[in-house]
Amino acid sequence: MDTISLLYSYLTQGHLLQATDADNRVIGVLAYYQGTPEEEFKDKEVAFADMVILDKAHRGTRLFITGLRFWVRELVKEHPEVQELRFAALEENQYLCKLYSKFSETSYRREGMLGKELVFCVKINQIRTILKIFDKV
């Protein structure tokens, strides 16, 4: 029931993006809100990536960075009021916490559906500057 409730929340109050391979199989999903649930989505200057899932076969590839670049470009184009990105990761997920800390700062902890989470924050202009490194690669 929790999964259905979460999916319903993304579909009605958030956004879902998917990455597919050449055979149209889903290999990645990003679920995010414009605004935060804690502020009842009134803080439109924040885009909150609550869930990022990549197929195991594509972890450690360029898929994450490609998806992040796509998401940031779309946010700038479709939601110019967004000034900050936030990412939630289970505190015990060392891999994801290390990945997010490469381009953002730990901001606060919260209790998530699956346990304690760290929330990472970065200003959108800062992440755009960081991502420009990959324009030439």
C-alpha positions, -999 to 999 in steps of 0.1 A, spaced: 0 0 0 29 24 7 42 19 -28 9 27 -44 5 58 -22 40 69 -31 34 64 -68 1 82 -66 19 111 -49 45 114 -77 18 112 -104 -5 139 -88 20 162 -71 54 154 -87 71 144 -119 85 111 -131 113 109 -157 125 76 -173 155 66 -192 152 38 -218 177 18 -237 177 12 -275 151 -16 -269 128 8 -250 135 -10 -217 134 13 -187 169 15 -173 165 45 -150 138 65 -132 138 99 -115 109 110 -93 109 146 -81 87 173 -68 88 210 -75 86 221 -39 89 199 -9 62 178 9 71 194 42 62 228 28 31 215 9 49 221 -24 47 259 -19 85 264 -21 86 263 -59 122 274 -59 132 239 -49 133 208 -70 134 177 -48 146 144 -63 131 120 -38 139 88 -57 166 79 -83 168 44 -95 193 30 -121 194 -5 -135 223 -24 -119 239 -30 -153 240 8 -159 255 19 -125 290 32 -128 283 43 -164 276 78 -177 239 73 -174 237 91 -140 255 122 -153 236 122 -186 203 120 -167 214 147 -143 224 170 -172 190 164 -189 170 170 -157 189 203 -150 183 215 -186 146 207 -184 142 224 -150 159 256 -163 136 255 -194 103 244 -178 106 257 -143 129 288 -143 118 297 -107 138 266 -94 170 278 -77 180 248 -57 181 210 -62 178 185 -33 185 148 -33 174 123 -7 195 92 1 192 66 28 219 74 54 231 38 52 236 39 14 272 49 14 275 46 -24 247 71 -30 257 95 -2 293 96 -16 280 101 -51 257 130 -41 284 146 -20 306 150 -51 284 178 -63 262 189 -33 263 195 4 245 176 31 218 199 44 197 179 69 185 145 80 149 133 79 129 102 86 119 85 53 96 56 45 125 32 46 146 48 73 169 78 81 178 98 50 203 125 43 192 154 21 218 170 -1 214 205 -16 230 224 -44 221 257 -61 211 252 -97 237 277 -110 264 258 -92 254 224 -106 251 239 -141 287 251 -138 299 217 -125 281 199 -154 297 222 -180 328 201 -175 310 172 -192 300 193 -223 334 186 -239 335 149 -230 
